[in-house]
């Protein structure tokens, strides 16, 4: 099964491409893979900050990451985080 370190390593490797193709400024892992409480059915929670709005390419980025990792990816932008959970999520993000 894929691990936290596998995901972080792959995100680090992909970051230049993601920056170029999808205007990714920051990318990091949070959620069950971040705190290593994941199960076989867990999705991968990824937080991104974009240089600029990318419109529909956002969904292409999510699909691309799902293909890379072979499982569901929940892609979230900092701006989309609800105030009630924002602080908690930002405190657990592992950026690459």
N, CA, C and O atoms as a CHARMM CRD file, in Angstrom:
* protein
*
  384
    1    1 UNK  N      0.85400  -1.18700   0.00000 PROA 1      0.00000
    2    1 UNK  CA     0.00000   0.00000   0.00000 PROA 1      0.00000
    3    1 UNK  C      0.89600   1.24500   0.00000 PROA 1      0.00000
    4    1 UNK  O      1.97700   1.25100   0.58800 PROA 1      0.00000
    5    2 UNK  N      0.42900   2.27100  -0.65800 PROA 2      0.00000
    6    2 UNK  CA     1.14500   3.54000  -0.72200 PROA 2      0.00000
    7    2 UNK  C      1.23600   4.16000   0.67900 PROA 2      0.00000
    8    2 UNK  O      0.32200   4.01300   1.49000 PROA 2      0.00000
    9    3 UNK  N      2.34400   4.85100   0.95200 PROA 3      0.00000
   10    3 UNK  CA     2.55600   5.45400   2.26900 PROA 3      0.00000
   11    3 UNK  C      2.66300   6.97600   2.16700 PROA 3      0.00000
   12    3 UNK  O      2.74100   7.54300   1.07700 PROA 3      0.00000
   13    4 UNK  N      2.66500   7.60400   3.31000 PROA 4      0.00000
   14    4 UNK  CA     2.84200   9.05400   3.39600 PROA 4      0.00000
   15    4 UNK  C      4.12100   9.47700   2.67800 PROA 4      0.00000
   16    4 UNK  O      4.10800  10.42000   1.88600 PROA 4      0.00000
   17    5 UNK  N      5.22300   8.78500   2.95200 PROA 5      0.00000
   18    5 UNK  CA     6.49800   9.14800   2.33600 PROA 5      0.00000
   19    5 UNK  C      6.48500   8.95400   0.82700 PROA 5      0.00000
   20    5 UNK  O      7.08800   9.73900   0.09600 PROA 5      0.00000
   21    6 UNK  N      5.80000   7.91200   0.35200 PROA 6      0.00000
   22    6 UNK  CA     5.66300   7.69800  -1.09600 PROA 6      0.00000
   23    6 UNK  C      4.95500   8.88800  -1.74300 PROA 6      0.00000
   24    6 UNK  O      5.37900   9.38800  -2.78500 PROA 6      0.00000
   25    7 UNK  N      3.87800   9.32800  -1.10900 PROA 7      0.00000
   26    7 UNK  CA     3.08700  10.43700  -1.65500 PROA 7      0.00000
   27    7 UNK  C      3.90300  11.72300  -1.65400 PROA 7      0.00000
   28    7 UNK  O      3.94600  12.43600  -2.65700 PROA 7      0.00000
   29    8 UNK  N      4.54500  12.01900  -0.53700 PROA 8      0.00000
   30    8 UNK  CA     5.33600  13.25200  -0.44300 PROA 8      0.00000
   31    8 UNK  C      6.49100  13.24800  -1.43500 PROA 8      0.00000
   32    8 UNK  O      6.79000  14.27200  -2.04900 PROA 8      0.00000
   33    9 UNK  N      7.13000  12.11400  -1.58900 PROA 9      0.00000
   34    9 UNK  CA     8.23400  11.99300  -2.54100 PROA 9      0.00000
   35    9 UNK  C      7.75600  12.23900  -3.97200 PROA 9      0.00000
   36    9 UNK  O      8.40400  12.95100  -4.73900 PROA 9      0.00000
   37   10 UNK  N      6.62200  11.64600  -4.32100 PROA 10     0.00000
   38   10 UNK  CA     6.07900  11.81300  -5.67400 PROA 10     0.00000
   39   10 UNK  C      5.62700  13.25200  -5.90700 PROA 10     0.00000
   40   10 UNK  O      5.85700  13.80200  -6.98400 PROA 10     0.00000
   41   11 UNK  N      4.99000  13.86900  -4.91400 PROA 11     0.00000
   42   11 UNK  CA     4.56900  15.26700  -5.05600 PROA 11     0.00000
   43   11 UNK  C      5.77600  16.17700  -5.25500 PROA 11     0.00000
   44   11 UNK  O      5.73400  17.10900  -6.05800 PROA 11     0.00000
   45   12 UNK  N      6.84300  15.90400  -4.52300 PROA 12     0.00000
   46   12 UNK  CA     8.06500  16.70400  -4.66400 PROA 12     0.00000
   47   12 UNK  C      8.63700  16.56000  -6.07200 PROA 12     0.00000
   48   12 UNK  O      9.06000  17.54000  -6.68500 PROA 12     0.00000
   49   13 UNK  N      8.64600  15.33900  -6.56900 PROA 13     0.00000
   50   13 UNK  CA     9.13000  15.06000  -7.92200 PROA 13     0.00000
   51   13 UNK  C      8.26400  15.76700  -8.97400 PROA 13     0.00000
   52   13 UNK  O      8.78600  16.28600  -9.96000 PROA 13     0.00000
   53   14 UNK  N      6.95700  15.78500  -8.76500 PROA 14     0.00000
   54   14 UNK  CA     6.01700  16.36000  -9.73000 PROA 14     0.00000
   55   14 UNK  C      5.88100  17.88000  -9.63300 PROA 14     0.00000
   56   14 UNK  O      5.36900  18.51100 -10.55700 PROA 14     0.00000
   57   15 UNK  N      6.32800  18.46600  -8.53800 PROA 15     0.00000
   58   15 UNK  CA     6.05400  19.88500  -8.29000 PROA 15     0.00000
   59   15 UNK  C      6.47300  20.80900  -9.44000 PROA 15     0.00000
   60   15 UNK  O      5.69000  21.68600  -9.80400 PROA 15     0.00000
   61   16 UNK  N      7.67000  20.65900 -10.03100 PROA 16     0.00000
   62   16 UNK  CA     8.00900  21.55200 -11.15500 PROA 16     0.00000
   63   16 UNK  C      7.01800  21.44500 -12.32000 PROA 16     0.00000
   64   16 UNK  O      6.63500  22.45800 -12.90600 PROA 16     0.00000
   65   17 UNK  N      6.61000  20.23400 -12.64900 PROA 17     0.00000
   66   17 UNK  CA     5.63300  20.02500 -13.72000 PROA 17     0.00000
   67   17 UNK  C      4.27800  20.61800 -13.34300 PROA 17     0.00000
   68   17 UNK  O      3.63200  21.26900 -14.16400 PROA 17     0.00000
   69   18 UNK  N      3.84900  20.39400 -12.11000 PROA 18     0.00000
   70   18 UNK  CA     2.56000  20.91500 -11.65600 PROA 18     0.00000
   71   18 UNK  C      2.56400  22.43800 -11.63600 PROA 18     0.00000
   72   18 UNK  O      1.54700  23.07100 -11.92100 PROA 18     0.00000
   73   19 UNK  N      3.68400  23.01000 -11.30500 PROA 19     0.00000
   74   19 UNK  CA     3.82000  24.46700 -11.31700 PROA 19     0.00000
   75   19 UNK  C      3.69500  25.00100 -12.74300 PROA 19     0.00000
   76   19 UNK  O      2.99200  25.97900 -12.99700 PROA 19     0.00000
   77   20 UNK  N      4.38300  24.34700 -13.65200 PROA 20     0.00000
   78   20 UNK  CA     4.39200  24.77300 -15.05300 PROA 20     0.00000
   79   20 UNK  C      3.02700  24.56400 -15.72200 PROA 20     0.00000
   80   20 UNK  O      2.52500  25.45500 -16.40700 PROA 20     0.00000
   81   21 UNK  N      2.44200  23.39900 -15.52200 PROA 21     0.00000
   82   21 UNK  CA     1.21400  23.03700 -16.23100 PROA 21     0.00000
   83   21 UNK  C     -0.07300  23.53800 -15.56800 PROA 21     0.00000
   84   21 UNK  O     -1.06300  23.81100 -16.24700 PROA 21     0.00000
   85   22 UNK  N     -0.04800  23.65500 -14.23100 PROA 22     0.00000
   86   22 UNK  CA    -1.27800  23.97300 -13.49900 PROA 22     0.00000
   87   22 UNK  C     -1.13900  25.17800 -12.57100 PROA 22     0.00000
   88   22 UNK  O     -2.03400  25.44600 -11.76900 PROA 22     0.00000
   89   23 UNK  N     -0.03000  25.90200 -12.67100 PROA 23     0.00000
   90   23 UNK  CA     0.20700  27.10100 -11.84500 PROA 23     0.00000
   91   23 UNK  C      0.18500  26.80500 -10.34700 PROA 23     0.00000
   92   23 UNK  O     -0.25900  27.63700  -9.55500 PROA 23     0.00000
   93   24 UNK  N      0.66700  25.61400  -9.95400 PROA 24     0.00000
   94   24 UNK  CA     0.71700  25.24800  -8.54000 PROA 24     0.00000
   95   24 UNK  C      1.86100  26.00100  -7.86400 PROA 24     0.00000
   96   24 UNK  O      3.02000  25.89100  -8.26300 PROA 24     0.00000
   97   25 UNK  N      1.51100  26.76000  -6.84300 PROA 25     0.00000
   98   25 UNK  CA     2.49800  27.51700  -6.06400 PROA 25     0.00000
   99   25 UNK  C      2.98500  26.68800  -4.87400 PROA 25     0.00000
  100   25 UNK  O      4.18700  26.59700  -4.62400 PROA 25     0.00000
  101   26 UNK  N      2.05200  26.09100  -4.14900 PROA 26     0.00000
  102   26 UNK  CA     2.35400  25.21500  -3.01700 PROA 26     0.00000
  103   26 UNK  C      1.48900  23.97700  -3.12200 PROA 26     0.00000
  104   26 UNK  O      0.36200  24.02300  -3.61400 PROA 26     0.00000
  105   27 UNK  N      2.04000  22.86300  -2.64900 PROA 27     0.00000
  106   27 UNK  CA     1.26400  21.62500  -2.62500 PROA 27     0.00000
  107   27 UNK  C      1.67900  20.82700  -1.39700 PROA 27     0.00000
  108   27 UNK  O      2.85800  20.75300  -1.05200 PROA 27     0.00000
  109   28 UNK  N      0.68700  20.23300  -0.74800 PROA 28     0.00000
  110   28 UNK  CA     0.97800  19.46700   0.45300 PROA 28     0.00000
  111   28 UNK  C     -0.08100  18.42100   0.74100 PROA 28     0.00000
  112   28 UNK  O     -1.16900  18.42200   0.16500 PROA 28     0.00000
  113   29 UNK  N      0.27100  17.54200   1.63900 PROA 29     0.00000
  114   29 UNK  CA    -0.57100  16.41700   2.02500 PROA 29     0.00000
  115   29 UNK  C     -1.18100  16.67900   3.39800 PROA 29     0.00000
  116   29 UNK  O     -0.49600  17.15200   4.30500 PROA 29     0.00000
  117   30 UNK  N     -2.47300  16.36900   3.55000 PROA 30     0.00000
  118   30 UNK  CA    -3.11400  16.45300   4.86200 PROA 30     0.00000
  119   30 UNK  C     -4.07400  15.28000   5.00300 PROA 30     0.00000
  120   30 UNK  O     -4.19400  14.46200   4.09100 PROA 30     0.00000
  121   31 UNK  N     -4.74400  15.19500   6.12000 PROA 31     0.00000
  122   31 UNK  CA    -5.73300  14.13600   6.31100 PROA 31     0.00000
  123   31 UNK  C     -5.12300  12.83000   6.77700 PROA 31     0.00000
  124   31 UNK  O     -4.06600  12.81300   7.40700 PROA 31     0.00000
  125   32 UNK  N     -5.80200  11.72900   6.45800 PROA 32     0.00000
  126   32 UNK  CA    -5.42600  10.42700   7.01700 PROA 32     0.00000
  127   32 UNK  C     -4.04200   9.95100   6.58200 PROA 32     0.00000
  128   32 UNK  O     -3.36600   9.26600   7.35100 PROA 32     0.00000
  129   33 UNK  N     -3.60900  10.29000   5.38600 PROA 33     0.00000
  130   33 UNK  CA    -2.25600   9.89900   4.98300 PROA 33     0.00000
  131   33 UNK  C     -1.21100  10.75100   5.69400 PROA 33     0.00000
  132   33 UNK  O     -0.10700  10.28200   5.96800 PROA 33     0.00000
  133   34 UNK  N     -1.55200  11.98400   5.99000 PROA 34     0.00000
  134   34 UNK  CA    -0.63300  12.87800   6.69000 PROA 34     0.00000
  135   34 UNK  C     -0.37100  12.41000   8.11600 PROA 34     0.00000
  136   34 UNK  O      0.77000  12.42000   8.57800 PROA 34     0.00000
  137   35 UNK  N     -1.43500  11.99900   8.81400 PROA 35     0.00000
  138   35 UNK  CA    -1.24300  11.55100  10.20500 PROA 35     0.00000
  139   35 UNK  C     -1.13100  10.02600  10.30900 PROA 35     0.00000
  140   35 UNK  O     -1.12200   9.46200  11.40300 PROA 35     0.00000
  141   36 UNK  N     -1.04600   9.37800   9.15000 PROA 36     0.00000
  142   36 UNK  CA    -0.83900   7.93600   9.03500 PROA 36     0.00000
  143   36 UNK  C     -1.93700   7.10200   9.70900 PROA 36     0.00000
  144   36 UNK  O     -1.67400   6.04000  10.27300 PROA 36     0.00000
  145   37 UNK  N     -3.17300   7.61300   9.63500 PROA 37     0.00000
  146   37 UNK  CA    -4.32800   6.85800  10.13800 PROA 37     0.00000
  147   37 UNK  C     -5.16400   6.30600   8.98000 PROA 37     0.00000
  148   37 UNK  O     -6.33000   5.95500   9.16300 PROA 37     0.00000
  149   38 UNK  N     -4.57300   6.23200   7.80500 PROA 38     0.00000
  150   38 UNK  CA    -5.27800   5.81500   6.59200 PROA 38     0.00000
  151   38 UNK  C     -5.58300   4.31900   6.59100 PROA 38     0.00000
  152   38 UNK  O     -4.99100   3.53200   7.33000 PROA 38     0.00000
  153   39 UNK  N     -6.53000   3.96500   5.73200 PROA 39     0.00000
  154   39 UNK  CA    -6.86700   2.55700   5.50900 PROA 39     0.00000
  155   39 UNK  C     -6.78000   2.28700   4.00800 PROA 39     0.00000
  156   39 UNK  O     -6.47500   3.18400   3.22100 PROA 39     0.00000
  157   40 UNK  N     -7.04600   1.06900   3.63200 PROA 40     0.00000
  158   40 UNK  CA    -6.99800   0.67700   2.22000 PROA 40     0.00000
  159   40 UNK  C     -7.95300   1.51600   1.37100 PROA 40     0.00000
  160   40 UNK  O     -7.68700   1.74700   0.19100 PROA 40     0.00000
  161   41 UNK  N     -9.06000   1.97300   1.95700 PROA 41     0.00000
  162   41 UNK  CA   -10.07400   2.72000   1.21700 PROA 41     0.00000
  163   41 UNK  C     -9.92000   4.23700   1.29800 PROA 41     0.00000
  164   41 UNK  O    -10.71100   4.96400   0.69800 PROA 41     0.00000
  165   42 UNK  N     -8.92700   4.72300   2.02300 PROA 42     0.00000
  166   42 UNK  CA    -8.77000   6.17300   2.21400 PROA 42     0.00000
  167   42 UNK  C     -8.41600   6.87800   0.91300 PROA 42     0.00000
  168   42 UNK  O     -7.68100   6.35600   0.07500 PROA 42     0.00000
  169   43 UNK  N     -8.96500   8.08700   0.77100 PROA 43     0.00000
  170   43 UNK  CA    -8.53500   8.91300  -0.34700 PROA 43     0.00000
  171   43 UNK  C     -7.31200   9.71300   0.09900 PROA 43     0.00000
  172   43 UNK  O     -6.95900   9.72200   1.27900 PROA 43     0.00000
  173   44 UNK  N     -6.67600  10.37800  -0.85500 PROA 44     0.00000
  174   44 UNK  CA    -5.50200  11.19600  -0.56400 PROA 44     0.00000
  175   44 UNK  C     -5.94800  12.65000  -0.57200 PROA 44     0.00000
  176   44 UNK  O     -6.44500  13.15100  -1.58100 PROA 44     0.00000
  177   45 UNK  N     -5.76800  13.32200   0.55700 PROA 45     0.00000
  178   45 UNK  CA    -6.15700  14.72600   0.69200 PROA 45     0.00000
  179   45 UNK  C     -4.95700  15.60800   0.37600 PROA 45     0.00000
  180   45 UNK  O     -3.93100  15.54600   1.05400 PROA 45     0.00000
  181   46 UNK  N     -5.09800  16.42500  -0.65700 PROA 46     0.00000
  182   46 UNK  CA    -4.00600  17.29100  -1.10000 PROA 46     0.00000
  183   46 UNK  C     -4.48600  18.73300  -1.11400 PROA 46     0.00000
  184   46 UNK  O     -5.54400  19.05300  -1.65600 PROA 46     0.00000
  185   47 UNK  N     -3.68000  19.59400  -0.50100 PROA 47     0.00000
  186   47 UNK  CA    -3.97000  21.02400  -0.45800 PROA 47     0.00000
  187   47 UNK  C     -3.05900  21.72700  -1.45400 PROA 47     0.00000
  188   47 UNK  O     -1.84900  21.50100  -1.46300 PROA 47     0.00000
  189   48 UNK  N     -3.64000  22.57800  -2.29300 PROA 48     0.00000
  190   48 UNK  CA    -2.84400  23.34700  -3.24700 PROA 48     0.00000
  191   48 UNK  C     -3.12400  24.83400  -3.09900 PROA 48     0.00000
  192   48 UNK  O     -4.21900  25.25600  -2.72700 PROA 48     0.00000
  193   49 UNK  N     -2.10600  25.59800  -3.40100 PROA 49     0.00000
  194   49 UNK  CA    -2.27100  27.03500  -3.57100 PROA 49     0.00000
  195   49 UNK  C     -1.81100  27.32500  -4.98900 PROA 49     0.00000
  196   49 UNK  O     -0.72700  26.91100  -5.40000 PROA 49     0.00000
  197   50 UNK  N     -2.63900  28.03600  -5.72600 PROA 50     0.00000
  198   50 UNK  CA    -2.36600  28.30000  -7.13700 PROA 50     0.00000
  199   50 UNK  C     -1.88900  29.73300  -7.33400 PROA 50     0.00000
  200   50 UNK  O     -2.30600  30.64800  -6.62300 PROA 50     0.00000
  201   51 UNK  N     -1.00400  29.91000  -8.31700 PROA 51     0.00000
  202   51 UNK  CA    -0.51000  31.24600  -8.67100 PROA 51     0.00000
  203   51 UNK  C     -1.63900  32.11700  -9.21500 PROA 51     0.00000
  204   51 UNK  O     -1.68800  33.32500  -8.98600 PROA 51     0.00000
  205   52 UNK  N     -2.55200  31.45600  -9.95000 PROA 52     0.00000
  206   52 UNK  CA    -3.66400  32.17100 -10.58800 PROA 52     0.00000
  207   52 UNK  C     -4.81000  31.18700 -10.77400 PROA 52     0.00000
  208   52 UNK  O     -4.59300  29.97600 -10.72700 PROA 52     0.00000
  209   53 UNK  N     -6.01300  31.67700 -10.98100 PROA 53     0.00000
  210   53 UNK  CA    -7.13300  30.76300 -11.25100 PROA 53     0.00000
  211   53 UNK  C     -6.86800  29.95000 -12.52300 PROA 53     0.00000
  212   53 UNK  O     -6.37500  30.48600 -13.51600 PROA 53     0.00000
  213   54 UNK  N     -7.19500  28.66600 -12.48600 PROA 54     0.00000
  214   54 UNK  CA    -6.95000  27.81900 -13.65800 PROA 54     0.00000
  215   54 UNK  C     -8.23500  27.22500 -14.23500 PROA 54     0.00000
  216   54 UNK  O     -8.18400  26.41300 -15.15900 PROA 54     0.00000
  217   55 UNK  N     -9.37300  27.62400 -13.70000 PROA 55     0.00000
  218   55 UNK  CA   -10.65300  27.18600 -14.25800 PROA 55     0.00000
  219   55 UNK  C    -10.80700  25.67900 -14.26300 PROA 55     0.00000
  220   55 UNK  O    -10.53900  25.00700 -13.26700 PROA 55     0.00000
  221   56 UNK  N    -11.24300  25.15500 -15.40600 PROA 56     0.00000
  222   56 UNK  CA   -11.53300  23.72600 -15.53400 PROA 56     0.00000
  223   56 UNK  C    -10.28500  22.86000 -15.42000 PROA 56     0.00000
  224   56 UNK  O    -10.39300  21.66200 -15.16000 PROA 56     0.00000
  225   57 UNK  N     -9.09800  23.44400 -15.61100 PROA 57     0.00000
  226   57 UNK  CA    -7.85800  22.66300 -15.47200 PROA 57     0.00000
  227   57 UNK  C     -7.70200  22.12400 -14.05300 PROA 57     0.00000
  228   57 UNK  O     -6.96400  21.16500 -13.82700 PROA 57     0.00000
  229   58 UNK  N     -8.39700  22.74000 -13.09800 PROA 58     0.00000
  230   58 UNK  CA    -8.36400  22.26600 -11.71400 PROA 58     0.00000
  231   58 UNK  C     -8.81700  20.80300 -11.65600 PROA 58     0.00000
  232   58 UNK  O     -8.21600  19.98800 -10.95800 PROA 58     0.00000
  233   59 UNK  N     -9.87100  20.48300 -12.38800 PROA 59     0.00000
  234   59 UNK  CA   -10.38600  19.11300 -12.39800 PROA 59     0.00000
  235   59 UNK  C     -9.43400  18.17900 -13.13600 PROA 59     0.00000
  236   59 UNK  O     -9.31400  17.00500 -12.78500 PROA 59     0.00000
  237   60 UNK  N     -8.76100  18.69800 -14.15600 PROA 60     0.00000
  238   60 UNK  CA    -7.74300  17.90500 -14.85100 PROA 60     0.00000
  239   60 UNK  C     -6.59200  17.57000 -13.91100 PROA 60     0.00000
  240   60 UNK  O     -6.04800  16.46600 -13.95100 PROA 60     0.00000
  241   61 UNK  N     -6.22700  18.52500 -13.07000 PROA 61     0.00000
  242   61 UNK  CA    -5.16100  18.29900 -12.08800 PROA 61     0.00000
  243   61 UNK  C     -5.56400  17.19500 -11.10900 PROA 61     0.00000
  244   61 UNK  O     -4.76400  16.31100 -10.80300 PROA 61     0.00000
  245   62 UNK  N     -6.78500  17.24800 -10.62700 PROA 62     0.00000
  246   62 UNK  CA    -7.26800  16.22400  -9.69600 PROA 62     0.00000
  247   62 UNK  C     -7.24700  14.83900 -10.35100 PROA 62     0.00000
  248   62 UNK  O     -6.80200  13.86800  -9.73900 PROA 62     0.00000
  249   63 UNK  N     -7.71900  14.75200 -11.57500 PROA 63     0.00000
  250   63 UNK  CA    -7.73700  13.47700 -12.30700 PROA 63     0.00000
  251   63 UNK  C     -6.31600  12.98500 -12.56300 PROA 63     0.00000
  252   63 UNK  O     -6.03600  11.79300 -12.43400 PROA 63     0.00000
  253   64 UNK  N     -5.42300  13.89800 -12.92500 PROA 64     0.00000
  254   64 UNK  CA    -4.02300  13.54600 -13.16200 PROA 64     0.00000
  255   64 UNK  C     -3.41000  12.93000 -11.89800 PROA 64     0.00000
  256   64 UNK  O     -2.74600  11.89600 -11.96800 PROA 64     0.00000
  257   65 UNK  N     -3.63300  13.56500 -10.75500 PROA 65     0.00000
  258   65 UNK  CA    -3.08200  13.05400  -9.49800 PROA 65     0.00000
  259   65 UNK  C     -3.69800  11.69900  -9.13300 PROA 65     0.00000
  260   65 UNK  O     -3.00900  10.83800  -8.58700 PROA 65     0.00000
  261   66 UNK  N     -4.97200  11.50600  -9.42500 PROA 66     0.00000
  262   66 UNK  CA    -5.61000  10.21000  -9.17200 PROA 66     0.00000
  263   66 UNK  C     -4.96300   9.11400 -10.01600 PROA 66     0.00000
  264   66 UNK  O     -4.77400   7.99500  -9.53900 PROA 66     0.00000
  265   67 UNK  N     -4.62900   9.42400 -11.24900 PROA 67     0.00000
  266   67 UNK  CA    -3.95600   8.44600 -12.11400 PROA 67     0.00000
  267   67 UNK  C     -2.56300   8.13100 -11.58200 PROA 67     0.00000
  268   67 UNK  O     -2.14800   6.97200 -11.57100 PROA 67     0.00000
  269   68 UNK  N     -1.85000   9.14700 -11.14500 PROA 68     0.00000
  270   68 UNK  CA    -0.49800   8.96200 -10.61800 PROA 68     0.00000
  271   68 UNK  C     -0.51500   8.05100  -9.38700 PROA 68     0.00000
  272   68 UNK  O      0.29000   7.12500  -9.28300 PROA 68     0.00000
  273   69 UNK  N     -1.43400   8.31900  -8.45800 PROA 69     0.00000
  274   69 UNK  CA    -1.45100   7.59100  -7.19000 PROA 69     0.00000
  275   69 UNK  C     -2.33500   6.34500  -7.20100 PROA 69     0.00000
  276   69 UNK  O     -2.25900   5.52500  -6.28600 PROA 69     0.00000
  277   70 UNK  N     -3.16400   6.19900  -8.21900 PROA 70     0.00000
  278   70 UNK  CA    -3.99900   5.00900  -8.32500 PROA 70     0.00000
  279   70 UNK  C     -5.09600   4.92200  -7.27600 PROA 70     0.00000
  280   70 UNK  O     -5.53200   3.82900  -6.91600 PROA 70     0.00000
  281   71 UNK  N     -5.53700   6.06700  -6.79000 PROA 71     0.00000
  282   71 UNK  CA    -6.65500   6.10800  -5.83300 PROA 71     0.00000
  283   71 UNK  C     -7.28300   7.48600  -5.85800 PROA 71     0.00000
  284   71 UNK  O     -6.71300   8.42300  -6.41700 PROA 71     0.00000
  285   72 UNK  N     -8.44700   7.61400  -5.25800 PROA 72     0.00000
  286   72 UNK  CA    -9.18800   8.88000  -5.21800 PROA 72     0.00000
  287   72 UNK  C     -8.35900   9.95500  -4.52600 PROA 72     0.00000
  288   72 UNK  O     -7.75000   9.72300  -3.48200 PROA 72     0.00000
  289   73 UNK  N     -8.35200  11.14100  -5.13900 PROA 73     0.00000
  290   73 UNK  CA    -7.67800  12.30500  -4.56400 PROA 73     0.00000
  291   73 UNK  C     -8.72600  13.37000  -4.27400 PROA 73     0.00000
  292   73 UNK  O     -9.56100  13.68600  -5.12100 PROA 73     0.00000
  293   74 UNK  N     -8.66900  13.91300  -3.07500 PROA 74     0.00000
  294   74 UNK  CA    -9.51400  15.04400  -2.69700 PROA 74     0.00000
  295   74 UNK  C     -8.61500  16.27300  -2.74500 PROA 74     0.00000
  296   74 UNK  O     -7.82200  16.50800  -1.83400 PROA 74     0.00000
  297   75 UNK  N     -8.74300  17.04900  -3.80800 PROA 75     0.00000
  298   75 UNK  CA    -7.89800  18.21900  -4.03700 PROA 75     0.00000
  299   75 UNK  C     -8.63400  19.45600  -3.54500 PROA 75     0.00000
  300   75 UNK  O     -9.77300  19.70900  -3.93700 PROA 75     0.00000
  301   76 UNK  N     -7.97400  20.22300  -2.68400 PROA 76     0.00000
  302   76 UNK  CA    -8.59500  21.38100  -2.05200 PROA 76     0.00000
  303   76 UNK  C     -7.65300  22.57300  -2.15000 PROA 76     0.00000
  304   76 UNK  O     -6.43900  22.43000  -2.00100 PROA 76     0.00000
  305   77 UNK  N     -8.22300  23.75500  -2.40400 PROA 77     0.00000
  306   77 UNK  CA    -7.41800  24.97500  -2.35900 PROA 77     0.00000
  307   77 UNK  C     -7.56900  25.61800  -0.98500 PROA 77     0.00000
  308   77 UNK  O     -8.57400  25.42300  -0.30200 PROA 77     0.00000
  309   78 UNK  N     -6.56100  26.38300  -0.59400 PROA 78     0.00000
  310   78 UNK  CA    -6.62600  27.07700   0.70000 PROA 78     0.00000
  311   78 UNK  C     -7.87500  27.94600   0.78200 PROA 78     0.00000
  312   78 UNK  O     -8.53800  27.99100   1.81900 PROA 78     0.00000
  313   79 UNK  N     -8.19400  28.62900  -0.29900 PROA 79     0.00000
  314   79 UNK  CA    -9.35300  29.52600  -0.31400 PROA 79     0.00000
  315   79 UNK  C    -10.67300  28.79000  -0.11800 PROA 79     0.00000
  316   79 UNK  O    -11.64500  29.37800   0.35800 PROA 79     0.00000
  317   80 UNK  N    -10.71700  27.51300  -0.47900 PROA 80     0.00000
  318   80 UNK  CA   -11.95900  26.74100  -0.37600 PROA 80     0.00000
  319   80 UNK  C    -12.19200  26.16200   1.01800 PROA 80     0.00000
  320   80 UNK  O    -13.27500  25.65200   1.30400 PROA 80     0.00000
  321   81 UNK  N    -11.18900  26.23700   1.88000 PROA 81     0.00000
  322   81 UNK  CA   -11.34000  25.68000   3.22900 PROA 81     0.00000
  323   81 UNK  C    -12.33200  26.49800   4.04400 PROA 81     0.00000
  324   81 UNK  O    -12.25500  27.72600   4.08700 PROA 81     0.00000
  325   82 UNK  N    -13.25000  25.81300   4.68100 PROA 82     0.00000
  326   82 UNK  CA   -14.22000  26.48800   5.55300 PROA 82     0.00000
  327   82 UNK  C    -13.51400  26.94700   6.82300 PROA 82     0.00000
  328   82 UNK  O    -12.61300  26.27400   7.32200 PROA 82     0.00000
  329   83 UNK  N    -13.92800  28.08700   7.33600 PROA 83     0.00000
  330   83 UNK  CA   -13.29100  28.66600   8.51700 PROA 83     0.00000
  331   83 UNK  C    -13.24100  27.69900   9.69800 PROA 83     0.00000
  332   83 UNK  O    -12.26100  27.68600  10.44400 PROA 83     0.00000
  333   84 UNK  N    -14.29200  26.88800   9.87600 PROA 84     0.00000
  334   84 UNK  CA   -14.35900  25.97400  11.01500 PROA 84     0.00000
  335   84 UNK  C    -13.23800  24.93100  11.00100 PROA 84     0.00000
  336   84 UNK  O    -12.80700  24.47700  12.06100 PROA 84     0.00000
  337   85 UNK  N    -12.76600  24.54800   9.81800 PROA 85     0.00000
  338   85 UNK  CA   -11.75400  23.49200   9.71800 PROA 85     0.00000
  339   85 UNK  C    -10.40900  23.99000   9.20800 PROA 85     0.00000
  340   85 UNK  O     -9.42600  23.24800   9.21600 PROA 85     0.00000
  341   86 UNK  N    -10.36100  25.22700   8.77000 PROA 86     0.00000
  342   86 UNK  CA    -9.16200  25.75700   8.12200 PROA 86     0.00000
  343   86 UNK  C     -7.91900  25.65200   9.00400 PROA 86     0.00000
  344   86 UNK  O     -6.88900  25.14000   8.56500 PROA 86     0.00000
  345   87 UNK  N     -8.00800  26.12900  10.23100 PROA 87     0.00000
  346   87 UNK  CA    -6.84700  26.13100  11.12300 PROA 87     0.00000
  347   87 UNK  C     -6.34000  24.71300  11.37700 PROA 87     0.00000
  348   87 UNK  O     -5.13400  24.46700  11.36400 PROA 87     0.00000
  349   88 UNK  N     -7.26000  23.78800  11.60500 PROA 88     0.00000
  350   88 UNK  CA    -6.88800  22.39600  11.85500 PROA 88     0.00000
  351   88 UNK  C     -6.17100  21.78900  10.64700 PROA 88     0.00000
  352   88 UNK  O     -5.13800  21.13800  10.80100 PROA 88     0.00000
  353   89 UNK  N     -6.70600  21.99600   9.47000 PROA 89     0.00000
  354   89 UNK  CA    -6.09500  21.43900   8.26000 PROA 89     0.00000
  355   89 UNK  C     -4.73500  22.06900   8.00500 PROA 89     0.00000
  356   89 UNK  O     -3.76400  21.36100   7.73900 PROA 89     0.00000
  357   90 UNK  N     -4.65400  23.38700   8.08300 PROA 90     0.00000
  358   90 UNK  CA    -3.38400  24.05700   7.81500 PROA 90     0.00000
  359   90 UNK  C     -2.29700  23.63300   8.79900 PROA 90     0.00000
  360   90 UNK  O     -1.11500  23.64600   8.45600 PROA 90     0.00000
  361   91 UNK  N     -2.68100  23.26000  10.00700 PROA 91     0.00000
  362   91 UNK  CA    -1.68900  22.83800  11.00300 PROA 91     0.00000
  363   91 UNK  C     -1.13800  21.44000  10.72900 PROA 91     0.00000
  364   91 UNK  O     -0.08800  21.07600  11.25900 PROA 91     0.00000
  365   92 UNK  N     -1.83700  20.65200   9.90600 PROA 92     0.00000
  366   92 UNK  CA    -1.37300  19.28500   9.65800 PROA 92     0.00000
  367   92 UNK  C     -0.81000  19.06400   8.25400 PROA 92     0.00000
  368   92 UNK  O     -0.40700  17.94900   7.92300 PROA 92     0.00000
  369   93 UNK  N     -0.77600  20.10500   7.42900 PROA 93     0.00000
  370   93 UNK  CA    -0.29800  19.94400   6.05300 PROA 93     0.00000
  371   93 UNK  C      1.21000  19.70400   6.03400 PROA 93     0.00000
  372   93 UNK  O      1.97300  20.40200   6.70000 PROA 93     0.00000
  373   94 UNK  N      1.61900  18.70800   5.26200 PROA 94     0.00000
  374   94 UNK  CA     3.03200  18.44500   4.99000 PROA 94     0.00000
  375   94 UNK  C      3.31300  18.95300   3.58200 PROA 94     0.00000
  376   94 UNK  O      2.95800  18.29900   2.60100 PROA 94     0.00000
  377   95 UNK  N      3.94800  20.11600   3.48200 PROA 95     0.00000
  378   95 UNK  CA     4.25300  20.70800   2.18000 PROA 95     0.00000
  379   95 UNK  C      5.51700  20.09000   1.59000 PROA 95     0.00000
  380   95 UNK  O      6.39600  19.62200   2.31400 PROA 95     0.00000
  381   96 UNK  N      5.58800  20.09900   0.26500 PROA 96     0.00000
  382   96 UNK  CA     6.80700  19.63700  -0.41200 PROA 96     0.00000
  383   96 UNK  C      7.44200  20.79700  -1.15200 PROA 96     0.00000
  384   96 UNK  O      8.48000  20.62900  -1.79100 PROA 96     0.00000
